[in-house]
Amino acid sequence: MPQLVQPRQMKQFQLENQRNATMEALYERSNRTCGTYTGLWQEFAADVAVNFRDTDYQELHDAVCLAMGETKSVLIEKHAQQAIQVCRQYLLGKWL
């Protein structure tokens, strides 16, 4: 398995800005109108965990291959596997 590239260290204000932007985007997509963010992150995290657990690898692989199809490369399937593996490493972190 390839090693994960060391993520660059963001400055604290950059991290806070990214977190705030993420929460704003989540709120916008949640269809909430109450003005409260209570439990929003937990709801998102639970959904992501279920989606990740229940993802059919072959379906994901086929979707990535389709997205890469415009390259006309004979290595699409191998590239798709590598792309999925990198995403899994970043998403699962210590859980992988």
VOGULO-338145 format. One record per residue (C-alpha): residue number from 1; chain; x, y, z. Coordinates in pm, 1 decimal. Example, Ala and Ser with C-alpha at 12.3 -4.5 7.8 and 13.67 -1.06 7.14 Angstrom:
BEGIN
- resi, chain, X, Y, Z
- 1, A, 1230.0, -450.0, 780.0
- 2, A, 1367.0, -106.0, 714.0
//
This chain:
BEGIN
- resi, chain, X, Y, Z
- 1, A, 0.0, 0.0, 0.0
- 2, A, 142.7, 341.4, -93.4
- 3, A, 234.8, 575.3, 187.8
- 4, A, 12.3, 872.4, 253.3
- 5, A, 163.9, 1206.6, 164.8
- 6, A, 219.9, 1418.7, 473.9
- 7, A, -53.5, 1681.1, 477.3
- 8, A, 69.2, 2034.4, 495.9
- 9, A, 18.0, 2201.4, 829.7
- 10, A, -239.6, 2476.2, 807.8
- 11, A, -213.8, 2780.7, 1024.8
- 12, A, -474.1, 2794.3, 1300.9
- 13, A, -676.7, 3068.4, 1131.9
- 14, A, -681.0, 2866.6, 805.7
- 15, A, -803.8, 2561.6, 990.6
- 16, A, -1075.7, 2763.9, 1164.7
- 17, A, -1182.5, 2921.3, 834.6
- 18, A, -1204.6, 2579.8, 671.7
- 19, A, -1404.8, 2441.5, 962.9
- 20, A, -1643.8, 2735.9, 954.6
- 21, A, -1690.8, 2703.8, 578.3
- 22, A, -1759.3, 2332.0, 618.3
- 23, A, -2022.0, 2391.8, 886.1
- 24, A, -2187.2, 2661.9, 674.0
- 25, A, -2201.7, 2423.7, 377.6
- 26, A, -2342.7, 2144.9, 594.9
- 27, A, -2606.9, 2376.2, 738.6
- 28, A, -2705.0, 2493.7, 391.9
- 29, A, -2743.9, 2137.0, 266.0
- 30, A, -2923.6, 2015.4, 577.7
- 31, A, -3241.0, 2207.1, 490.8
- 32, A, -3247.7, 2344.3, 843.3
- 33, A, -3411.6, 2680.0, 893.4
- 34, A, -3389.1, 2705.6, 1271.4
- 35, A, -3053.5, 2884.5, 1278.1
- 36, A, -2894.0, 2626.4, 1506.6
- 37, A, -2601.8, 2401.0, 1427.9
- 38, A, -2657.7, 2172.5, 1728.0
- 39, A, -2595.1, 1810.6, 1633.4
- 40, A, -2521.6, 1897.8, 1270.0
- 41, A, -2165.3, 1765.2, 1274.1
- 42, A, -2273.5, 1445.7, 1451.1
- 43, A, -2550.8, 1391.1, 1194.8
- 44, A, -2303.9, 1441.0, 910.2
- 45, A, -2041.9, 1213.8, 1068.5
- 46, A, -2297.5, 937.4, 1122.2
- 47, A, -2414.8, 963.8, 760.3
- 48, A, -2059.0, 954.1, 628.1
- 49, A, -1978.1, 649.6, 841.9
- 50, A, -2284.7, 460.6, 718.1
- 51, A, -2216.2, 559.6, 357.1
- 52, A, -1853.5, 450.2, 384.8
- 53, A, -1944.3, 121.2, 551.1
- 54, A, -2217.8, 39.4, 301.0
- 55, A, -2039.8, 147.1, -17.5
- 56, A, -2017.2, -127.5, -275.3
- 57, A, -1652.5, -127.2, -383.9
- 58, A, -1728.0, -245.8, -736.9
- 59, A, -1992.1, 25.2, -784.1
- 60, A, -1748.2, 289.2, -658.3
- 61, A, -1473.5, 150.4, -878.5
- 62, A, -1702.8, 156.7, -1182.9
- 63, A, -1804.6, 517.4, -1108.2
- 64, A, -1440.6, 626.8, -1076.3
- 65, A, -1351.7, 446.4, -1399.5
- 66, A, -1641.6, 618.6, -1574.7
- 67, A, -1522.6, 955.8, -1444.6
- 68, A, -1171.1, 879.9, -1569.0
- 69, A, -1298.2, 743.9, -1899.9
- 70, A, -1233.2, 1066.1, -2085.6
- 71, A, -859.4, 1002.4, -2054.9
- 72, A, -887.5, 698.8, -2284.1
- 73, A, -606.6, 538.2, -2083.5
- 74, A, -566.7, 161.0, -2086.0
- 75, A, -474.5, 192.4, -1717.3
- 76, A, -807.9, 340.6, -1603.4
- 77, A, -896.0, 47.6, -1378.1
- 78, A, -555.6, 51.3, -1207.0
- 79, A, -571.1, 429.1, -1165.8
- 80, A, -921.5, 401.3, -1019.9
- 81, A, -801.8, 146.5, -762.9
- 82, A, -515.4, 374.5, -662.2
- 83, A, -743.5, 679.5, -639.9
- 84, A, -989.2, 493.2, -417.9
- 85, A, -706.5, 369.3, -193.8
- 86, A, -570.7, 721.4, -144.4
- 87, A, -919.4, 850.1, -59.9
- 88, A, -966.1, 567.5, 191.1
- 89, A, -633.3, 650.8, 357.5
- 90, A, -728.0, 1014.9, 398.6
- 91, A, -1083.9, 942.4, 510.4
- 92, A, -1012.3, 660.1, 752.0
- 93, A, -688.7, 793.2, 898.3
- 94, A, -609.9, 598.8, 1214.3
- 95, A, -897.6, 357.7, 1148.6
- 96, A, -730.2, 204.6, 843.6
//
